[in-house]
C-alpha cells in the first residue's frame, strides 16, 4: 500500500552542520536518526582523532550498512529455519 | 561466545578515497559494504548534485541508520505478535 503521509521537511544538526531532510518519516524519527548518526561520528572520532569529518561520515555509513546487513542476514536465517521446521 | 577470528585489515575505495577497515568481518563482506556505501553516495549525489562529499556521506549514514531502525522495528513487531499468539 502506498504511503499517504505528506512529505515532511525537517532541519537537523549532525556533527555541527545543518541538514534538511525531506521524507515521509515523522519529525521525531528523523531527529532520533540524526542523533544516532551524530553520536556514531563522535564515537569514531574518539577512537580515530586524526580523521576528517568526511572520512568519519563515510565510516559511520560503513558501520550502519554493516549493522543493517547483519540484521537482514539474521532475519533470513530465522525465516529459513522456520520454513525448514514447517516442512 | 566471543569471536576467535583474527582482526582483518582491508583497504577499500569509497567515493574515490581509500579507507582502511580493521575488524573481524571477512574481506568479501567489507568489500560488499564498501560497494554499497559508494553506490548510495552516488545515488544521493545524482539527486542532489550541489552536495559536497561530506554531506553525501552523512546523508548516506542517515539513510542506512533509518533502514536499520525499520528492520529492528519489524523484528520487534514480529516478536511481539509471536508472543501474543502463544499466550
Backbone of each chain as nested JSON, in Angstrom:
{
  "chains": [
    {"id": "A", "residues": [
      {"number": 1, "name": "UNK", "atoms": {"N": [0.844, -1.188, 0.0], "CA": [0.0, 0.0, 0.0], "C": [0.888, 1.249, 0.0]}},
      {"number": 2, "name": "UNK", "atoms": {"N": [0.578, 2.186, -0.853], "CA": [1.41, 3.389, -0.913], "C": [1.137, 4.263, 0.312]}},
      {"number": 3, "name": "UNK", "atoms": {"N": [2.199, 4.917, 0.775], "CA": [2.055, 5.788, 1.929], "C": [1.294, 7.046, 1.51]}},
      {"number": 4, "name": "UNK", "atoms": {"N": [0.341, 7.449, 2.363], "CA": [-0.402, 8.664, 2.031], "C": [0.059, 9.843, 2.882]}},
      {"number": 5, "name": "UNK", "atoms": {"N": [1.103, 9.594, 3.695], "CA": [1.583, 10.665, 4.55], "C": [2.234, 11.765, 3.718]}},
      {"number": 6, "name": "UNK", "atoms": {"N": [1.992, 13.041, 4.072], "CA": [2.622, 14.111, 3.288], "C": [4.127, 14.161, 3.553]}},
      {"number": 7, "name": "UNK", "atoms": {"N": [4.872, 14.714, 2.6], "CA": [6.317, 14.857, 2.766], "C": [6.595, 15.857, 3.898]}},
      {"number": 8, "name": "UNK", "atoms": {"N": [7.551, 15.493, 4.74], "CA": [7.911, 16.357, 5.864], "C": [9.311, 16.897, 5.611]}},
      {"number": 9, "name": "UNK", "atoms": {"N": [9.52, 18.154, 5.937], "CA": [10.818, 18.799, 5.745], "C": [11.341, 19.164, 7.138]}},
      {"number": 10, "name": "UNK", "atoms": {"N": [12.433, 18.557, 7.549], "CA": [12.968, 18.808, 8.89], "C": [14.438, 19.196, 8.799]}},
      {"number": 11, "name": "UNK", "atoms": {"N": [14.838, 20.181, 9.598], "CA": [16.251, 20.529, 9.642], "C": [16.852, 19.998, 10.94]}},
      {"number": 12, "name": "UNK", "atoms": {"N": [17.931, 19.259, 10.805], "CA": [18.598, 18.689, 11.985], "C": [20.07, 19.087, 11.951]}},
      {"number": 13, "name": "UNK", "atoms": {"N": [20.722, 18.989, 13.129], "CA": [22.157, 19.265, 13.162], "C": [22.908, 17.963, 13.376]}},
      {"number": 14, "name": "UNK", "atoms": {"N": [23.866, 17.692, 12.507], "CA": [24.688, 16.494, 12.668], "C": [26.147, 16.925, 12.592]}},
      {"number": 15, "name": "UNK", "atoms": {"N": [26.87, 16.641, 13.644], "CA": [28.301, 16.956, 13.71], "C": [28.569, 18.423, 13.33]}},
      {"number": 16, "name": "UNK", "atoms": {"N": [27.738, 19.289, 13.923], "CA": [27.952, 20.73, 13.757], "C": [27.45, 21.347, 12.459]}},
      {"number": 17, "name": "UNK", "atoms": {"N": [26.802, 20.548, 11.611], "CA": [26.26, 21.119, 10.368], "C": [24.764, 20.866, 10.228]}},
      {"number": 18, "name": "UNK", "atoms": {"N": [24.091, 21.792, 9.552], "CA": [22.648, 21.682, 9.359], "C": [22.336, 20.82, 8.134]}},
      {"number": 19, "name": "UNK", "atoms": {"N": [21.34, 19.942, 8.276], "CA": [20.884, 19.122, 7.148], "C": [19.368, 19.219, 7.063]}},
      {"number": 20, "name": "UNK", "atoms": {"N": [18.861, 19.446, 5.87], "CA": [17.411, 19.447, 5.686], "C": [17.023, 18.091, 5.113]}},
      {"number": 21, "name": "UNK", "atoms": {"N": [16.214, 17.366, 5.858], "CA": [15.798, 16.031, 5.433], "C": [14.355, 16.112, 4.956]}},
      {"number": 22, "name": "UNK", "atoms": {"N": [14.13, 15.62, 3.753], "CA": [12.765, 15.61, 3.218], "C": [12.343, 14.148, 3.068]}},
      {"number": 23, "name": "UNK", "atoms": {"N": [11.2, 13.805, 3.638], "CA": [10.759, 12.414, 3.525], "C": [9.404, 12.238, 4.164]}},
      {"number": 24, "name": "UNK", "atoms": {"N": [8.938, 10.987, 4.179], "CA": [7.626, 10.77, 4.799], "C": [7.754, 10.205, 6.221]}},
      {"number": 25, "name": "UNK", "atoms": {"N": [8.958, 10.273, 6.776], "CA": [9.147, 9.848, 8.17], "C": [8.672, 10.985, 9.074]}},
      {"number": 26, "name": "UNK", "atoms": {"N": [8.24, 10.645, 10.321], "CA": [7.836, 11.752, 11.181], "C": [9.059, 12.441, 11.788]}},
      {"number": 27, "name": "UNK", "atoms": {"N": [8.808, 13.69, 12.276], "CA": [9.919, 14.536, 12.735], "C": [10.695, 13.888, 13.887]}},
      {"number": 28, "name": "UNK", "atoms": {"N": [9.967, 13.261, 14.805], "CA": [10.617, 12.62, 15.95], "C": [11.6, 11.553, 15.497]}},
      {"number": 29, "name": "UNK", "atoms": {"N": [11.197, 10.795, 14.489], "CA": [12.045, 9.733, 13.971], "C": [13.307, 10.295, 13.306]}},
      {"number": 30, "name": "UNK", "atoms": {"N": [13.107, 11.353, 12.513], "CA": [14.26, 11.968, 11.825], "C": [15.257, 12.507, 12.858]}},
      {"number": 31, "name": "UNK", "atoms": {"N": [14.728, 13.137, 13.928], "CA": [15.622, 13.671, 14.981], "C": [16.378, 12.548, 15.675]}},
      {"number": 32, "name": "UNK", "atoms": {"N": [15.691, 11.421, 15.895], "CA": [16.318, 10.27, 16.562], "C": [17.465, 9.723, 15.696]}},
      {"number": 33, "name": "UNK", "atoms": {"N": [17.206, 9.627, 14.388], "CA": [18.22, 9.122, 13.46], "C": [19.425, 10.081, 13.425]}},
      {"number": 34, "name": "UNK", "atoms": {"N": [19.119, 11.387, 13.352], "CA": [20.193, 12.389, 13.298], "C": [21.067, 12.29, 14.551]}},
      {"number": 35, "name": "UNK", "atoms": {"N": [20.416, 12.096, 15.705], "CA": [21.14, 11.984, 16.977], "C": [22.05, 10.757, 16.937]}},
      {"number": 36, "name": "UNK", "atoms": {"N": [21.53, 9.663, 16.397], "CA": [22.318, 8.429, 16.338], "C": [23.546, 8.598, 15.431]}},
      {"number": 37, "name": "UNK", "atoms": {"N": [23.341, 9.232, 14.273], "CA": [24.466, 9.446, 13.35], "C": [25.504, 10.364, 14.009]}},
      {"number": 38, "name": "UNK", "atoms": {"N": [25.038, 11.44, 14.652], "CA": [25.935, 12.375, 15.33], "C": [26.761, 11.653, 16.399]}},
      {"number": 39, "name": "UNK", "atoms": {"N": [26.091, 10.827, 17.192], "CA": [26.784, 10.091, 18.257], "C": [27.81, 9.112, 17.694]}},
      {"number": 40, "name": "UNK", "atoms": {"N": [27.417, 8.423, 16.603], "CA": [28.343, 7.457, 15.986], "C": [29.578, 8.173, 15.451]}},
      {"number": 41, "name": "UNK", "atoms": {"N": [29.371, 9.351, 14.847], "CA": [30.515, 10.106, 14.317], "C": [31.46, 10.514, 15.454]}},
      {"number": 42, "name": "UNK", "atoms": {"N": [30.893, 10.954, 16.582], "CA": [31.727, 11.322, 17.728], "C": [32.464, 10.109, 18.304]}},
      {"number": 43, "name": "UNK", "atoms": {"N": [31.768, 8.963, 18.328], "CA": [32.394, 7.724, 18.827], "C": [33.622, 7.36, 17.981]}},
      {"number": 44, "name": "UNK", "atoms": {"N": [33.438, 7.409, 16.641], "CA": [34.548, 7.041, 15.734], "C": [35.671, 8.077, 15.853]}},
      {"number": 45, "name": "UNK", "atoms": {"N": [35.302, 9.348, 16.02], "CA": [36.295, 10.423, 16.183], "C": [37.151, 10.184, 17.434]}},
      {"number": 46, "name": "UNK", "atoms": {"N": [36.491, 9.751, 18.526], "CA": [37.226, 9.497, 19.768], "C": [38.292, 8.418, 19.568]}},
      {"number": 47, "name": "UNK", "atoms": {"N": [37.946, 7.41, 18.748], "CA": [38.898, 6.316, 18.518], "C": [39.942, 6.676, 17.465]}},
      {"number": 48, "name": "UNK", "atoms": {"N": [39.598, 7.603, 16.55], "CA": [40.493, 7.971, 15.434], "C": [40.56, 9.494, 15.318]}},
      {"number": 49, "name": "UNK", "atoms": {"N": [41.276, 10.142, 16.256], "CA": [41.228, 11.612, 16.311], "C": [41.804, 12.304, 15.069]}},
      {"number": 50, "name": "UNK", "atoms": {"N": [42.552, 11.57, 14.249], "CA": [43.182, 12.179, 13.078], "C": [42.249, 12.217, 11.851]}},
      {"number": 51, "name": "UNK", "atoms": {"N": [41.07, 11.595, 11.936], "CA": [40.18, 11.534, 10.763], "C": [39.423, 12.847, 10.55]}},
      {"number": 52, "name": "UNK", "atoms": {"N": [39.315, 13.268, 9.282], "CA": [38.496, 14.458, 8.997], "C": [37.009, 14.061, 8.965]}},
      {"number": 53, "name": "UNK", "atoms": {"N": [36.142, 15.078, 8.975], "CA": [34.719, 14.778, 9.156], "C": [34.113, 14.015, 7.97]}},
      {"number": 54, "name": "UNK", "atoms": {"N": [34.675, 14.167, 6.773], "CA": [34.145, 13.394, 5.642], "C": [34.418, 11.908, 5.856]}},
      {"number": 55, "name": "UNK", "atoms": {"N": [35.673, 11.6, 6.242], "CA": [36.02, 10.192, 6.469], "C": [35.214, 9.608, 7.635]}},
      {"number": 56, "name": "UNK", "atoms": {"N": [35.012, 10.436, 8.671], "CA": [34.187, 9.994, 9.8], "C": [32.79, 9.622, 9.336]}},
      {"number": 57, "name": "UNK", "atoms": {"N": [32.225, 10.488, 8.462], "CA": [30.864, 10.249, 7.974], "C": [30.823, 8.975, 7.127]}},
      {"number": 58, "name": "UNK", "atoms": {"N": [31.848, 8.773, 6.279], "CA": [31.881, 7.564, 5.442], "C": [31.971, 6.321, 6.331]}},
      {"number": 59, "name": "UNK", "atoms": {"N": [32.82, 6.362, 7.355], "CA": [32.963, 5.194, 8.228], "C": [31.695, 4.953, 9.067]}},
      {"number": 60, "name": "UNK", "atoms": {"N": [31.004, 6.038, 9.394], "CA": [29.72, 5.894, 10.089], "C": [28.724, 5.178, 9.175]}},
      {"number": 61, "name": "UNK", "atoms": {"N": [28.729, 5.556, 7.892], "CA": [27.851, 4.893, 6.921], "C": [28.238, 3.418, 6.783]}},
      {"number": 62, "name": "UNK", "atoms": {"N": [29.548, 3.134, 6.732], "CA": [30.027, 1.744, 6.639], "C": [29.509, 0.929, 7.832]}},
      {"number": 63, "name": "UNK", "atoms": {"N": [29.64, 1.49, 9.034], "CA": [29.155, 0.784, 10.236], "C": [27.655, 0.529, 10.18]}},
      {"number": 64, "name": "UNK", "atoms": {"N": [26.909, 1.561, 9.758], "CA": [25.451, 1.428, 9.729], "C": [25.024, 0.383, 8.695]}},
      {"number": 65, "name": "UNK", "atoms": {"N": [25.68, 0.391, 7.515], "CA": [25.335, -0.6, 6.478], "C": [25.682, -2.007, 6.968]}},
      {"number": 66, "name": "UNK", "atoms": {"N": [26.801, -2.136, 7.669], "CA": [27.203, -3.441, 8.213], "C": [26.165, -3.956, 9.22]}},
      {"number": 67, "name": "UNK", "atoms": {"N": [25.738, -3.063, 10.109], "CA": [24.741, -3.452, 11.124], "C": [23.446, -3.9, 10.448]}},
      {"number": 68, "name": "UNK", "atoms": {"N": [23.06, -3.141, 9.42], "CA": [21.844, -3.419, 8.662], "C": [21.937, -4.783, 7.968]}},
      {"number": 69, "name": "UNK", "atoms": {"N": [23.089, -5.047, 7.364], "CA": [23.311, -6.311, 6.658], "C": [23.208, -7.488, 7.632]}},
      {"number": 70, "name": "UNK", "atoms": {"N": [23.768, -7.314, 8.832], "CA": [23.705, -8.382, 9.839], "C": [22.264, -8.661, 10.251]}},
      {"number": 71, "name": "UNK", "atoms": {"N": [21.487, -7.582, 10.422], "CA": [20.072, -7.753, 10.788], "C": [19.316, -8.503, 9.703]}},
      {"number": 72, "name": "UNK", "atoms": {"N": [19.598, -8.133, 8.424], "CA": [18.916, -8.792, 7.306], "C": [19.278, -10.27, 7.272]}},
      {"number": 73, "name": "UNK", "atoms": {"N": [20.564, -10.579, 7.476], "CA": [21.015, -11.97, 7.459], "C": [20.332, -12.769, 8.574]}},
      {"number": 74, "name": "UNK", "atoms": {"N": [20.208, -12.113, 9.75], "CA": [19.559, -12.761, 10.887], "C": [18.097, -13.074, 10.555]}},
      {"number": 75, "name": "UNK", "atoms": {"N": [17.424, -12.1, 9.93], "CA": [16.02, -12.307, 9.541], "C": [15.897, -13.453, 8.538]}},
      {"number": 76, "name": "UNK", "atoms": {"N": [16.817, -13.471, 7.543], "CA": [16.791, -14.538, 6.538], "C": [16.999, -15.903, 7.181]}},
      {"number": 77, "name": "UNK", "atoms": {"N": [17.942, -15.939, 8.136], "CA": [18.247, -17.205, 8.813], "C": [17.024, -17.71, 9.567]}},
      {"number": 78, "name": "UNK", "atoms": {"N": [16.366, -16.783, 10.273], "CA": [15.173, -17.163, 11.045], "C": [14.07, -17.688, 10.126]}},
      {"number": 79, "name": "UNK", "atoms": {"N": [13.913, -16.999, 8.981], "CA": [12.881, -17.382, 8.025], "C": [13.161, -18.773, 7.468]}},
      {"number": 80, "name": "UNK", "atoms": {"N": [14.439, -19.037, 7.14], "CA": [14.819, -20.351, 6.616], "C": [14.584, -21.443, 7.643]}},
      {"number": 81, "name": "UNK", "atoms": {"N": [14.947, -21.165, 8.914], "CA": [14.74, -22.138, 9.995], "C": [13.264, -22.469, 10.15]}},
      {"number": 82, "name": "UNK", "atoms": {"N": [12.452, -21.413, 10.074], "CA": [11.009, -21.562, 10.23], "C": [10.455, -22.453, 9.123]}},
      {"number": 83, "name": "UNK", "atoms": {"N": [10.929, -22.179, 7.871], "CA": [10.469, -22.971, 6.719], "C": [10.89, -24.419, 6.853]}},
      {"number": 84, "name": "UNK", "atoms": {"N": [12.139, -24.615, 7.317], "CA": [12.676, -25.976, 7.452], "C": [11.844, -26.761, 8.472]}},
      {"number": 85, "name": "UNK", "atoms": {"N": [11.506, -26.076, 9.584], "CA": [10.723, -26.744, 10.627], "C": [9.325, -27.098, 10.164]}},
      {"number": 86, "name": "UNK", "atoms": {"N": [8.746, -26.216, 9.305], "CA": [7.368, -26.467, 8.889], "C": [7.278, -27.498, 7.761]}},
      {"number": 87, "name": "UNK", "atoms": {"N": [8.432, -27.888, 7.194], "CA": [8.419, -28.907, 6.124], "C": [8.51, -30.327, 6.698]}}
    ]},
    {"id": "B", "residues": [
      {"number": 1, "name": "UNK", "atoms": {"N": [29.289, -16.156, 22.983], "CA": [30.633, -16.685, 22.705], "C": [31.46, -15.607, 22.008]}},
      {"number": 2, "name": "UNK", "atoms": {"N": [32.651, -15.403, 22.504], "CA": [33.497, -14.381, 21.887], "C": [34.035, -14.888, 20.551]}},
      {"number": 3, "name": "UNK", "atoms": {"N": [34.172, -13.955, 19.592], "CA": [34.694, -14.332, 18.284], "C": [36.187, -14.635, 18.406]}},
      {"number": 4, "name": "UNK", "atoms": {"N": [36.598, -15.715, 17.766], "CA": [38.025, -16.044, 17.809], "C": [38.72, -15.696, 16.507]}},
      {"number": 5, "name": "UNK", "atoms": {"N": [37.967, -15.061, 15.586], "CA": [38.554, -14.72, 14.301], "C": [39.581, -13.602, 14.479]}},
      {"number": 6, "name": "UNK", "atoms": {"N": [40.716, -13.703, 13.796], "CA": [41.717, -12.65, 13.934], "C": [41.238, -11.358, 13.267]}},
      {"number": 7, "name": "UNK", "atoms": {"N": [41.797, -10.239, 13.704], "CA": [41.437, -8.954, 13.098], "C": [41.951, -8.907, 11.664]}},
      {"number": 8, "name": "UNK", "atoms": {"N": [41.099, -8.41, 10.78], "CA": [41.463, -8.326, 9.367], "C": [41.609, -6.848, 9.005]}},
      {"number": 9, "name": "UNK", "atoms": {"N": [42.619, -6.538, 8.212], "CA": [42.863, -5.165, 7.783], "C": [42.662, -5.113, 6.273]}},
      {"number": 10, "name": "UNK", "atoms": {"N": [41.663, -4.378, 5.819], "CA": [41.355, -4.325, 4.389], "C": [41.307, -2.882, 3.923]}},
      {"number": 11, "name": "UNK", "atoms": {"N": [41.846, -2.624, 2.744], "CA": [41.736, -1.274, 2.187], "C": [40.711, -1.29, 1.059]}},
      {"number": 12, "name": "UNK", "atoms": {"N": [39.748, -0.387, 1.151], "CA": [38.704, -0.298, 0.122], "C": [38.635, 1.134, -0.393]}},
      {"number": 13, "name": "UNK", "atoms": {"N": [38.024, 1.287, -1.575], "CA": [37.849, 2.635, -2.103], "C": [36.369, 2.995, -2.029]}},
      {"number": 14, "name": "UNK", "atoms": {"N": [36.094, 4.122, -1.413], "CA": [34.703, 4.6, -1.356], "C": [34.686, 6.038, -1.847]}},
      {"number": 15, "name": "UNK", "atoms": {"N": [33.905, 6.286, -2.873], "CA": [33.749, 7.624, -3.453], "C": [35.12, 8.27, -3.732]}},
      {"number": 16, "name": "UNK", "atoms": {"N": [35.998, 7.456, -4.336], "CA": [37.299, 7.975, -4.774], "C": [38.37, 8.092, -3.711]}},
      {"number": 17, "name": "UNK", "atoms": {"N": [38.064, 7.661, -2.465], "CA": [39.098, 7.724, -1.423], "C": [39.344, 6.356, -0.803]}},
      {"number": 18, "name": "UNK", "atoms": {"N": [40.577, 6.16, -0.353], "CA": [40.952, 4.889, 0.251], "C": [40.61, 4.889, 1.743]}},
      {"number": 19, "name": "UNK", "atoms": {"N": [40.074, 3.766, 2.211], "CA": [39.774, 3.603, 3.642], "C": [40.324, 2.263, 4.088]}},
      {"number": 20, "name": "UNK", "atoms": {"N": [41.029, 2.269, 5.226], "CA": [41.498, 1.003, 5.778], "C": [40.54, 0.61, 6.894]}},
      {"number": 21, "name": "UNK", "atoms": {"N": [39.918, -0.536, 6.714], "CA": [38.927, -1.005, 7.676], "C": [39.554, -2.143, 8.477]}},
      {"number": 22, "name": "UNK", "atoms": {"N": [39.517, -2.024, 9.798], "CA": [40.054, -3.078, 10.647], "C": [38.892, -3.687, 11.424]}},
      {"number": 23, "name": "UNK", "atoms": {"N": [38.758, -5.006, 11.344], "CA": [37.651, -5.625, 12.069], "C": [37.708, -7.123, 11.944]}},
      {"number": 24, "name": "UNK", "atoms": {"N": [36.708, -7.792, 12.518], "CA": [36.716, -9.252, 12.403], "C": [35.772, -9.764, 11.309]}},
      {"number": 25, "name": "UNK", "atoms": {"N": [35.304, -8.831, 10.468], "CA": [34.477, -9.232, 9.323], "C": [35.405, -9.779, 8.236]}},
      {"number": 26, "name": "UNK", "atoms": {"N": [34.896, -10.687, 7.377], "CA": [35.776, -11.158, 6.316], "C": [35.871, -10.135, 5.182]}},
      {"number": 27, "name": "UNK", "atoms": {"N": [36.94, -10.295, 4.376], "CA": [37.255, -9.293, 3.362], "C": [36.118, -9.116, 2.346]}},
      {"number": 28, "name": "UNK", "atoms": {"N": [35.513, -10.23, 1.942], "CA": [34.42, -10.167, 0.973], "C": [33.274, -9.313, 1.498]}},
      {"number": 29, "name": "UNK", "atoms": {"N": [32.995, -9.464, 2.769], "CA": [31.911, -8.706, 3.381], "C": [32.245, -7.217, 3.416]}},
      {"number": 30, "name": "UNK", "atoms": {"N": [33.479, -6.912, 3.811], "CA": [33.889, -5.498, 3.886], "C": [33.802, -4.853, 2.499]}},
      {"number": 31, "name": "UNK", "atoms": {"N": [34.231, -5.593, 1.471], "CA": [34.159, -5.049, 0.096], "C": [32.713, -4.814, -0.341]}},
      {"number": 32, "name": "UNK", "atoms": {"N": [31.832, -5.737, 0.047], "CA": [30.41, -5.62, -0.298], "C": [29.81, -4.364, 0.356]}},
      {"number": 33, "name": "UNK", "atoms": {"N": [30.16, -4.156, 1.628], "CA": [29.656, -2.985, 2.358], "C": [30.182, -1.697, 1.716]}},
      {"number": 34, "name": "UNK", "atoms": {"N": [31.496, -1.698, 1.387], "CA": [32.11, -0.509, 0.776], "C": [31.41, -0.175, -0.547]}},
      {"number": 35, "name": "UNK", "atoms": {"N": [31.112, -1.22, -1.324], "CA": [30.443, -1.028, -2.617], "C": [29.054, -0.415, -2.397]}},
      {"number": 36, "name": "UNK", "atoms": {"N": [28.365, -0.924, -1.376], "CA": [27.018, -0.422, -1.103], "C": [27.062, 1.064, -0.695]}},
      {"number": 37, "name": "UNK", "atoms": {"N": [28.022, 1.414, 0.176], "CA": [28.139, 2.814, 0.616], "C": [28.48, 3.701, -0.584]}},
      {"number": 38, "name": "UNK", "atoms": {"N": [29.435, 3.259, -1.408], "CA": [29.835, 4.011, -2.598], "C": [28.629, 4.242, -3.522]}},
      {"number": 39, "name": "UNK", "atoms": {"N": [27.853, 3.178, -3.763], "CA": [26.679, 3.292, -4.637], "C": [25.634, 4.247, -4.056]}},
      {"number": 40, "name": "UNK", "atoms": {"N": [25.42, 4.139, -2.734], "CA": [24.42, 5.013, -2.104], "C": [24.85, 6.471, -2.216]}},
      {"number": 41, "name": "UNK", "atoms": {"N": [26.175, 6.721, -2.037], "CA": [26.664, 8.105, -2.151], "C": [26.438, 8.639, -3.564]}},
      {"number": 42, "name": "UNK", "atoms": {"N": [26.705, 7.807, -4.568], "CA": [26.466, 8.24, -5.946], "C": [24.975, 8.478, -6.223]}},
      {"number": 43, "name": "UNK", "atoms": {"N": [24.136, 7.611, -5.677], "CA": [22.679, 7.773, -5.834], "C": [22.216, 9.12, -5.28]}},
      {"number": 44, "name": "UNK", "atoms": {"N": [22.678, 9.434, -4.052], "CA": [22.259, 10.696, -3.42], "C": [22.836, 11.881, -4.199]}},
      {"number": 45, "name": "UNK", "atoms": {"N": [24.064, 11.73, -4.692], "CA": [24.698, 12.789, -5.494], "C": [23.876, 13.079, -6.758]}},
      {"number": 46, "name": "UNK", "atoms": {"N": [23.376, 12.005, -7.406], "CA": [22.579, 12.191, -8.618], "C": [21.335, 13.039, -8.35]}},
      {"number": 47, "name": "UNK", "atoms": {"N": [20.758, 12.813, -7.15], "CA": [19.533, 13.565, -6.821], "C": [19.845, 14.971, -6.29]}},
      {"number": 48, "name": "UNK", "atoms": {"N": [21.049, 15.133, -5.712], "CA": [21.422, 16.414, -5.099], "C": [22.825, 16.807, -5.563]}},
      {"number": 49, "name": "UNK", "atoms": {"N": [22.955, 17.249, -6.813], "CA": [24.299, 17.467, -7.371], "C": [25.112, 18.554, -6.671]}},
      {"number": 50, "name": "UNK", "atoms": {"N": [24.441, 19.399, -5.875], "CA": [25.146, 20.511, -5.207], "C": [25.805, 20.094, -3.893]}},
      {"number": 51, "name": "UNK", "atoms": {"N": [25.543, 18.875, -3.428], "CA": [26.073, 18.463, -2.119], "C": [27.549, 18.08, -2.182]}},
      {"number": 52, "name": "UNK", "atoms": {"N": [28.321, 18.494, -1.161], "CA": [29.722, 18.065, -1.109], "C": [29.803, 16.637, -0.544]}},
      {"number": 53, "name": "UNK", "atoms": {"N": [30.988, 16.04, -0.681], "CA": [31.077, 14.612, -0.35], "C": [30.887, 14.338, 1.146]}},
      {"number": 54, "name": "UNK", "atoms": {"N": [31.207, 15.294, 2.023], "CA": [30.958, 15.071, 3.452], "C": [29.455, 14.969, 3.705]}},
      {"number": 55, "name": "UNK", "atoms": {"N": [28.717, 15.91, 3.128], "CA": [27.257, 15.893, 3.322], "C": [26.634, 14.633, 2.717]}},
      {"number": 56, "name": "UNK", "atoms": {"N": [27.168, 14.228, 1.555], "CA": [26.688, 12.991, 0.926], "C": [26.88, 11.796, 1.847]}},
      {"number": 57, "name": "UNK", "atoms": {"N": [28.075, 11.746, 2.479], "CA": [28.382, 10.631, 3.371], "C": [27.475, 10.655, 4.599]}},
      {"number": 58, "name": "UNK", "atoms": {"N": [27.241, 11.87, 5.152], "CA": [26.355, 11.985, 6.323], "C": [24.95, 11.512, 5.947]}},
      {"number": 59, "name": "UNK", "atoms": {"N": [24.45, 11.927, 4.776], "CA": [23.098, 11.531, 4.37], "C": [23.022, 10.034, 4.068]}},
      {"number": 60, "name": "UNK", "atoms": {"N": [24.12, 9.468, 3.586], "CA": [24.17, 8.017, 3.372], "C": [24.062, 7.302, 4.72]}},
      {"number": 61, "name": "UNK", "atoms": {"N": [24.762, 7.837, 5.724], "CA": [24.676, 7.26, 7.073], "C": [23.254, 7.399, 7.616]}},
      {"number": 62, "name": "UNK", "atoms": {"N": [22.626, 8.558, 7.394], "CA": [21.242, 8.785, 7.845], "C": [20.317, 7.735, 7.217]}},
      {"number": 63, "name": "UNK", "atoms": {"N": [20.455, 7.512, 5.911], "CA": [19.621, 6.516, 5.218], "C": [19.84, 5.115, 5.775]}},
      {"number": 64, "name": "UNK", "atoms": {"N": [21.117, 4.759, 5.991], "CA": [21.418, 3.414, 6.481], "C": [20.88, 3.213, 7.9]}},
      {"number": 65, "name": "UNK", "atoms": {"N": [21.021, 4.232, 8.765], "CA": [20.502, 4.117, 10.134], "C": [18.981, 4.005, 10.108]}},
      {"number": 66, "name": "UNK", "atoms": {"N": [18.34, 4.752, 9.217], "CA": [16.882, 4.683, 9.082], "C": [16.443, 3.274, 8.653]}},
      {"number": 67, "name": "UNK", "atoms": {"N": [17.135, 2.71, 7.668], "CA": [16.787, 1.377, 7.177], "C": [16.944, 0.351, 8.3]}},
      {"number": 68, "name": "UNK", "atoms": {"N": [18.032, 0.508, 9.042], "CA": [18.352, -0.384, 10.154], "C": [17.273, -0.305, 11.244]}},
      {"number": 69, "name": "UNK", "atoms": {"N": [16.852, 0.927, 11.552], "CA": [15.824, 1.146, 12.568], "C": [14.509, 0.477, 12.152]}},
      {"number": 70, "name": "UNK", "atoms": {"N": [14.182, 0.589, 10.863], "CA": [12.949, -0.03, 10.352], "C": [13.009, -1.55, 10.494]}},
      {"number": 71, "name": "UNK", "atoms": {"N": [14.178, -2.131, 10.163], "CA": [14.342, -3.582, 10.291], "C": [14.17, -4.024, 11.741]}},
      {"number": 72, "name": "UNK", "atoms": {"N": [14.785, -3.238, 12.666], "CA": [14.675, -3.576, 14.09], "C": [13.226, -3.515, 14.557]}},
      {"number": 73, "name": "UNK", "atoms": {"N": [12.52, -2.472, 14.113], "CA": [11.116, -2.323, 14.496], "C": [10.281, -3.498, 13.974]}},
      {"number": 74, "name": "UNK", "atoms": {"N": [10.599, -3.903, 12.734], "CA": [9.885, -5.034, 12.134], "C": [10.13, -6.304, 12.949]}},
      {"number": 75, "name": "UNK", "atoms": {"N": [11.39, -6.51, 13.338], "CA": [11.726, -7.693, 14.148], "C": [10.978, -7.663, 15.479]}},
      {"number": 76, "name": "UNK", "atoms": {"N": [10.964, -6.468, 16.128], "CA": [10.266, -6.329, 17.412], "C": [8.778, -6.631, 17.264]}},
      {"number": 77, "name": "UNK", "atoms": {"N": [8.204, -6.126, 16.159], "CA": [6.772, -6.318, 15.918], "C": [6.458, -7.8, 15.754]}},
      {"number": 78, "name": "UNK", "atoms": {"N": [7.308, -8.487, 14.978], "CA": [7.097, -9.922, 14.762], "C": [7.2, -10.693, 16.071]}},
      {"number": 79, "name": "UNK", "atoms": {"N": [8.192, -10.297, 16.895], "CA": [8.41, -10.967, 18.178], "C": [7.203, -10.779, 19.095]}},
      {"number": 80, "name": "UNK", "atoms": {"N": [6.671, -9.552, 19.09], "CA": [5.503, -9.261, 19.922], "C": [4.29, -10.047, 19.466]}},
      {"number": 81, "name": "UNK", "atoms": {"N": [4.079, -10.118, 18.141], "CA": [2.958, -10.882, 17.589], "C": [3.048, -12.339, 17.973]}},
      {"number": 82, "name": "UNK", "atoms": {"N": [4.273, -12.88, 17.883], "CA": [4.513, -14.281, 18.209], "C": [4.18, -14.537, 19.681]}},
      {"number": 83, "name": "UNK", "atoms": {"N": [4.618, -13.593, 20.543], "CA": [4.349, -13.758, 21.986], "C": [2.858, -13.687, 22.275]}},
      {"number": 84, "name": "UNK", "atoms": {"N": [2.177, -12.741, 21.562], "CA": [0.744, -12.567, 21.787], "C": [-0.012, -13.841, 21.391]}},
      {"number": 85, "name": "UNK", "atoms": {"N": [0.431, -14.421, 20.25], "CA": [-0.238, -15.632, 19.765], "C": [-0.032, -16.819, 20.713]}},
      {"number": 86, "name": "UNK", "atoms": {"N": [1.171, -16.872, 21.313], "CA": [1.465, -18.036, 22.158], "C": [0.867, -17.901, 23.553]}},
      {"number": 87, "name": "UNK", "atoms": {"N": [0.336, -16.694, 23.892], "CA": [-0.305, -16.529, 25.232], "C": [-1.786, -16.931, 25.197]}}
    ]}
  ]
}
